[in-house]
């Protein structure tokens, strides 16, 4: 597409809600296509003003904080708006969106815009290179309550091992708009999608997609478990090759059954047990494929060993099987699945081994910010001294404690909603010793680790899997995990000094 060519976005008045990474990406891209862009955000701090000044150089109008009318900028629909593009976290009942609905103006997300700009990106790359136009890269999409990021990164690693040009995008890494409109051509994209993003992305149609699991989360945003599940299920709409579901979680299979897919699209299950036809699973410590093989009624293809998965915890093996299923749906060879899993290294704060002190292992899973994630993390270790607590986000803990009680050597609780976990422990694990830390200062994590060390015995694992969000005490789960690792290092240093 030549620089002077008119685009469908030319002259369109677009309001972008949010001055975060995805909002800036959308604003830049749409302004570059000739749209008249206004960005609105209720914030008005130094960082907001710096970003606003940068966008102003592109003739993008940015409205921050309180307006002269006294109203907040993020709650007022600019006059003449033709379309609102929202950042993922903005709730559907935000005043801005209610005003848009009243005015008959559509609201979509950055992922929807990325999907609509795929063709534009392909045309621009062809014009810039002088080479024949390549079709936009297909999307292999992943969602679920837990495991999305790890599975997306595993999938990207497998695709790279197959020699394919790929990137992990969406709710992870580089903004997806920047990738689909950028100069680099890709063969395929590994796309992580949150329930927020799927809610605002009605047109996305993936090559293949997976829902890893479903558990109550973000219900304050979606309003109900049914609405949350429905938004997750959008990922299957229009799939062309495979809808990957979790055999152990029937709700994910129901979403497949309810989806409107292209004719010939297959339902592919993954299981930690022996797989049936059209499934991937585990047999004698080997990950096997009975979905993408000839005569799947009788045959199975070895893909990798359990020990090729890092770490080989049950929930992470499930992640690996889901990633393998999507890769196989795209035609990736078995050896690339094995090599990609071997090459993969998980991000920090995801079931990450920190150290061993006096025969006790310390593991950081600060990313376990809800009960479903904490349950999976606890299931990987035994016996466990569990460090938990934070912001519950409306969650209840009875089922988590009931399922995990037999694994617990002891529990250390911290954070704003720790009493909710304490009450569940009293009901379902009254014999487990509990330390309740009523403090939120910077030394609280060190105190928690020291209390956990006191409760632990050689051979135990001290596990930070909070089952709660972190913002009551920390900026994010990364800071919480760093505090845990720092406390473990201090504990180890003290232990070494004691034995010197």
N, C-alpha and C positions, 0 to 999 in steps of 0.2 A: 504494500500500500504506500503510495507516494505521500510525501509530507503535506502536499496541498489537497489531497483527496478528501472529500466530505465523508464523514463517518456517521453512523446512525445516532451517535451521541452528540453531534454538533449542535450547539445552542441549547441543549437540554439542561434544565435547571435541576441540579441534583444536590440534595442535602445529605451530608455524611455525618452520622451520629457517632461521636467519639474521636478523640485525638490520640489514640493509641497506635500501635504498630500497624494493625490492619486498617484502621481508619485513614492513616497517612498514606498507606499503600493505595487504597481505593481512590483517595482524593487526587493523588499524583497521576495515576493512570487515566482517570476520567477527564481530568483537566487537559492531559496530553492528547486526548481524543476530541477536544473541542467543546466539552461540556462546561457549563457555568457552575462551578462548585462552591458550595458553602459548607463549612465544617462547624458543628456546634458541640460544645462540651461545657458541663457545669463547673469544671475545674478552672482555676485561674492562678496556679502557682508558677514558679520560675520556669520549670520544665515545660509547662503548657505554653508560656509566652515565647520561649525559644523555638518550639515547634511551629507556633503560629507565625513567627517572623519568617521562618524558612518557607512555609507554604505561601505567605504573602508575596514572595518573590516570583511565584508562579501564577500570580493573579488569582489566588484562592482566598476567598473571604472567610476568616475564622472569627467566630463569636464565642467568647469565653465568659464564665462566671455570671454575674448579674448584669442584665441589660439596663438601659436608662429607664425602662418601664418598671424596673424592680423585679421582673420575672427572670428566671434562670434560663440561660441561653439554650441549654439542652432540653428545655421543655416547650420551646416555642417553634412552631413550624414556619420557616421563612416564607414570605409571600411569593407565590408563583412556583413553588416546588413541584416538579414533575415526578420525582422519585426520591425515596429515602433509602440510603444504604447504611445499615447499622453494623456496629461492632458487635461481636458475639455476646458480650455480657449484658447488654441492655435488655431489660425485661419487656415482655410483650405488652404489659399494661402501662408502660411509660407514657407520660403525658404527650410527648412528641408523637408517639405512634397512634395514640387515641385521636390526636388532632389530624394526623395523616388519614386515618380511616374515615373520619368525619368529612374530610375534603376529597375523598375518593382517590387518594394517592397511595400507591403500592409501597410496601416496605420489604426490602430484601437484604441479604447479608453479603459480606465480601466474597464468600465462596460462590454464591450465585453469580456475582459479577465476574469472577474468574472463569466460571463455566461459559458465560456469554462471550467472554473476550478470547476464548481459545482460537477461534478462526481468525480474529484480528491479529493475534500474535503470530500465527502461521503465515499469514500474508505478509506481515512486516519482515519476518525473517527471510522469506523468499526474495522479497524486494531488495533487502540489504545485501544478501549474499549473491544474488544473480543466479541462484540454483533453483531447480524445480521445487514447487511448493510441496512440503511434507504435511501429511495429516497431523492434526494435533495429537499429542501423546494421550493414550487411553489412561483412565484413572482406575487404580485398584484401591478401593476405599475401605476404611476400617473405623468402626465405632464400638462402643461398649462402655459399661460403667467403669471397668478397670482394665489395665493392660494395653490401652490404645497406643500410647507412645512407644512402648517396648516392641509391640507387634509391628508397628509401622517401621521402626528402625530395623528390626529383623528382616522384614520384607525387602526394604531397600538394600540391605546387605546381600541378600540372596540374589536380587536382580542384578546388582553389580558383579557378583560372582559369576553370573551368566553372561557377562560382557555387555550388559545393557546400560545405556545412559539413563540414569534415574535420579530422583531427588525425593526426600521425605518432606512433605509439605502439608499445609492445612493448619491444624491446631498444633503445629510443631515447626520449628525452624523458620526458614525464609517465607515471607508472606506469599500465599499461593498466587495472587494476582501478579506479583513481580516475576514469578517463574513462568506463568503461561504467556506473559507478554514480553519476556526478556529475549535477549539475543541468542541464548543457548537452546538448541533443539534437543528434545528428550524423546526417548523411545517409549517410556512409560513412567507414570508418577505413582508413588506410594502416598496415599492421602489419608491423614488422620482427620476425622470429623467428629466434633463434639455434638451433643444434643442441641446446644444453642445454635451452632452453625447449620445443622440439618433443618431446624425449625424455619430458618430464613432462606432455604435453598430449594425451592420447589422444582426447578428444572434439571438439576444434576442427574445424570444417567451414567453410572459407572460400568466399566467392562465387567468387573466382578466386585463383590463387597462382602464384608464379614461383620456380624454383630457378635462380639466375644462373649458377652454376658449381660445380664440385666439385674440390677438391684436398686432399691430406693436411693435416689440421689437427686440433688437440685430440685426437690419437689416444691420448694418455695418459689422457684422460677417457673416451673411448668404447671403447677397447680394441682397435679395428681400423678399417681404412678401410671395411670392409663395414658395421660397426655405425654409423659416422659417416654414411655415405650413407643408410642405412635411416632414421636419425632425420631427416635432411634431407627425405627422401621423404615423411615423414608429412604435410608441408604440403599435399600434393595430395589426401589422403584426403577423400572426400566433397565435393570441389569441384563446383559446380553449373554454371558457365559456361565457364571456361577454365583449362587447365593450361599455363602459359607455360614454355618450355624454351629452352636455348641450343643452336642448331644446331651450333656449333663444339665443343660439349662433349657427346658422345653419351651420357655417363653421366646427364645430366639428362633426356634423352629416355627412357632406360630406366626412370627413376623414374616418368615419366608412364605408360609402358606397364604398369608393375606396380601402379599405384594403382587403388583401388576408388573410382570417381567416380560422380556422379549421371548417369543416362541423358541423353544430349544434350550433356554437357560435352565441349569440344573441346580438342585439342592444338594450341597456337599457338607456332610457333618464332620466334626473332629471330636475325638474322645481319648481319654487317657487309658481306656481299655482296648481290647482287641476290636478293630474296626469291622463293620459289615460292609457290603458293597456300597459304593458311592460315599465312602468315608475315609478319613485318615486317622490313624491311631497308633497304639504302642503294643508291640509284641516282644516279650523277652528283652526289654531294654532297647528295642529298635523302633524308630519312627518309620511307619510303613504307610503306603498309599494304595488304597483299593478303589480309588475314584477315577484317576486319570491313567488307567492301564487297560490293555486289551483283556477282554474276558474277565471283568472285575468280579464276576460271581465266584471265580476260582483262583484268580491270581492276585498277588500283592507285590509292590515294588518297594525295596528298601530305600530309605531316604537318608537317614542319619542315625547315630546312636544317641541315647539320652545324654551321655557325657559330652556330646558336641554342643549341648545347650548350656549357656552360661547366664545365671546359675541354674542347675538342674532341679529346681524346686517344681513341685507339681503344677502350680499355676503358670510358671514360665514355660514348661513343656507344652502346656495348652496353647500359650501364645505362639510358640514355635510351630505347632501343628497348623494353626490358623494362617500364619504367614506362609507356610509351605503350601497350603491349599490354594491360596491366592496366586502364588508364584506358579504352581503347576497348572492352574487354570489359564495362565498366560503362556504356557508352553515351555516353562523352564525345565531343564534336565535335572534328574535326581542328584547328580554330583554337585551341581551348583547349589542346591538346597543344603547339602552337607557343608560345602565350603563356606557358604554365606553364614550359616549358623556358627561355624567355628570362628569366623572372622568377627562376629558381632561382639561388641562390648557394651554392656548396659550403662545407662547414665548413672550419675551419682544419686544416692538416696533411694535407690530401688533395690531392695534386698541386697545391700552392699556390705560385704565383710569389712569390718573396720580393724579389729585386732583381737588377739587372745591374751587375756590377763589372768594369771593364776588358774589356768585350765578352763576358763570360761570364755566363750566366744561372744563378741559384740557385733551385732548386725544392725545396720541403719536402713530402715524402710520408712523414712519420713514421708515418702510419697503416698503411703497408705492413709489417705485422708478421709476415708469412709469405712463403714463396717465391713463391706464386701471385700475391700482390699486387705483390711487387717485380718479377716478370717483366712484368706488365702495365704497371707504371710505367716500367720501362726501355724497353719497346717504343715508348713515346711520344716518345723523344728520341734524338738521334744527332748527333755523338759525345757520350759521357757520361763524366764522372768520378764514380764511384759511391762514396758513403759508406754503409757497411753494417756490420752486426754487432749483437750483443746476446745475448739468450737464445734459443737455437735451438728449444726446446720439442720436441726429438727430430727435427727436420727434417734433411734432407740437401740439398745445394746443387749437385750435379753437373748436373742437368737445367737449373736456372736459369742457371748459368754457361755451359753449352754453348750454350743458346739466345741468350744475350745477349752472348757474347764479342766479336762483330764490332762491337758498339756502343761498347765500352769504350775510352776513352782512358787511363784509369787507375783505380785503386781505393784507397780509404782504409778500413782496417778498424779497428774499435774494439769493445769489449765482451767479455763473458765467453767467448763461443763463436766468436770471430773466426777461430780456427785452423781450424775446419771449412770456412769459406768460403775461407780461404787455400789449403787443400789442394785444394779443387775448382778454384780458379783455376790452381794449379800443374798440374793434370791437363788442363784444357780451354782455358786461356788463358795459357800460360806466357810469351807475349810481352808481356802487359799489365803495366805497372809497378804494384807494390803497396806501399803504406805501411802498416805494422803498428804501431798505436799501443798500446803496453802501458801504459795508464794509465786510471784510472777517476775521477780527481779532477774538480772542477767546471770546470777549464779544458780538459778533454779535447776538448769539442766545438769550441772555438775553435781548438785545435791541428789538429783534423781538417779544419776549413774552410780553414785556412791551407795545409795540405798539399794539399788538393784544388785550391786556387787555383794552387799551384805546378805541379801536373800539367796544369791546363787551358790551352787555347788559345782565342783569340777565336773566338766562334761555338759553343763547347762549352756544355754544361749540366752544372753540378754538382748532382747529385741525391741527396738523402737519402731512400733507400728501403731501410731496414735489413734487411728480410727476417727480422727477429727481434723478439721482445718486448723491452721497454725496462727491465724492473724490476731488471736488474743494476746500472744506473747512474742511473736516473731513476724518479720516482714512477709515471709513465705515459707513453704516447706523446705526449700533449699537452706535457708538460714537456720531453721530448726535442726536439720540434719547435720549441718556444719557444727552447730553447738554440741550436738551429741558426740560427733567424732572428736571434737576438741576435748570434751570432758573425758572420753575414753583414753585419749593420749595422756591427759594429765593423770588419770588413774594409773595408767601403765608406768608413767614416770615415777609416781610415788611408790608403786609396787617394786620397781627396780631399785629405788633408793633404800627401801626397807630390807631388801635381800642383799645389798652390797656389802 
